[in-house]
Amino acid sequence: MNVAIETVNIDSILIQANKYYELDKYKEARLAYESILKVDTTIGEVYYKLGYSIGELQLDTFFIEHPSVKFFVKAAELDYRTDEAYRNAALFILYDDSTKLKYLNKSLELNPEQLEIIKFRDGLKQLMLKDVQSDI
């Protein structure tokens, strides 16, 4: 009986969380998605939208690895909007170009038609090459 009750609660919380998300109420959405993860850690949509909500709430804060990255990666691992999740993870990594490049490549493997991401990746590769050459 508890499993059925938890499922109903998760479903209703997810509906409310998604309403907050769609209305750009990211603080409320974040809290709702976090409450779902306390009960069920297998919903890729929750990780993806939690990552996005955290990203929107903390755009002006600089991190070595932004807190949203782990949520986007988990969403991808759960096969939710995989190419977008890897792309978003890459875009939120500020100081680790090799990890950023890894996630960009994963996104492009899944969806090679992302022209802007191809340009971004190629530019990143050139910058990384210049850094290596300047170290020599």
C-alpha positions in Angstrom: 0.0 0.0 0.0 2.8 2.5 0.8 4.3 2.0 -2.7 1.0 3.1 -4.3 0.7 6.1 -2.0 4.3 7.2 -2.7 3.7 6.8 -6.5 0.6 9.0 -6.3 2.5 11.6 -4.2 5.4 11.6 -6.6 3.1 12.0 -9.6 1.3 15.0 -8.0 4.6 16.6 -6.9 6.0 16.1 -10.3 3.0 17.8 -11.9 3.3 20.7 -9.5 7.1 20.9 -10.0 6.7 21.0 -13.8 4.1 23.8 -13.4 6.6 25.8 -11.4 9.3 25.0 -14.0 7.1 26.1 -16.9 6.3 29.4 -15.1 10.1 30.0 -14.5 9.5 29.7 -10.7 12.8 27.9 -10.4 13.2 28.1 -6.6 9.8 26.4 -6.1 10.6 23.9 -8.8 13.9 23.1 -7.3 12.4 22.3 -3.9 9.7 20.1 -5.5 12.2 18.2 -7.6 14.5 17.7 -4.6 11.6 16.3 -2.6 10.9 13.8 -5.4 14.6 12.6 -5.3 14.2 11.8 -1.6 11.7 9.1 -2.6 12.7 8.1 -6.2 16.1 8.5 -7.8 15.2 7.0 -11.1 13.4 9.8 -13.0 15.6 11.4 -15.5 13.3 14.3 -16.1 13.6 15.3 -12.5 17.4 15.4 -12.7 17.4 17.4 -15.9 14.9 20.0 -14.7 16.5 20.2 -11.3 19.8 20.9 -13.0 18.2 23.6 -15.2 16.4 25.1 -12.2 19.7 25.3 -10.2 21.4 26.8 -13.2 18.8 29.5 -13.5 19.0 30.3 -9.8 22.8 30.6 -9.7 23.8 32.2 -13.0 25.8 34.9 -11.4 27.8 32.6 -9.1 31.0 31.0 -10.3 31.9 27.4 -9.4 34.8 25.2 -10.5 32.0 22.7 -11.3 28.5 24.2 -11.2 26.1 22.2 -9.0 23.8 21.6 -11.9 26.4 19.6 -13.9 25.9 16.4 -11.8 22.1 16.6 -12.3 22.5 16.9 -16.1 24.9 14.0 -16.2 22.6 11.9 -14.1 19.7 12.7 -16.5 21.8 11.6 -19.4 22.7 8.4 -17.7 19.0 7.8 -17.2 18.4 8.4 -20.9 16.4 11.6 -20.5 17.1 14.2 -23.3 20.6 12.7 -23.4 22.2 14.9 -26.0 20.8 18.1 -24.4 21.7 16.9 -20.9 25.4 16.4 -21.9 25.4 19.7 -23.8 24.0 21.5 -20.7 26.5 19.8 -18.5 29.3 21.1 -20.8 28.0 24.6 -20.8 27.9 24.8 -17.0 31.5 23.7 -16.6 33.6 26.8 -16.4 37.2 25.8 -15.6 37.7 22.2 -16.8 38.0 22.3 -20.6 38.8 18.6 -20.9 35.6 17.6 -19.1 33.6 20.3 -21.0 35.0 18.8 -24.3 34.1 15.3 -23.2 30.4 16.2 -22.6 30.3 18.2 -25.9 31.5 15.2 -27.8 29.0 12.9 -26.1 26.2 15.4 -27.1 27.4 15.5 -30.6 27.7 11.7 -30.8 24.0 11.5 -30.1 23.0 14.5 -32.2 25.7 15.4 -34.8 23.5 18.2 -36.4 24.1 20.7 -33.6 26.0 23.3 -35.7 26.5 25.8 -32.8 27.8 23.1 -30.6 30.2 21.9 -33.3 31.5 25.5 -33.6 31.8 25.8 -29.8 33.6 22.5 -29.5 36.0 23.3 -32.3 36.8 26.7 -30.8 37.4 25.1 -27.4 39.8 22.6 -29.0 41.7 25.5 -30.6 41.9 27.3 -27.3 43.1 24.1 -25.6 45.8 23.6 -28.3 47.0 27.2 -27.9 47.3 26.6 -24.1 49.3 23.5 -24.6 51.6 25.3 -27.1 52.1 28.2 -24.8 53.2 25.8 -22.0 55.9 24.4 -24.2 
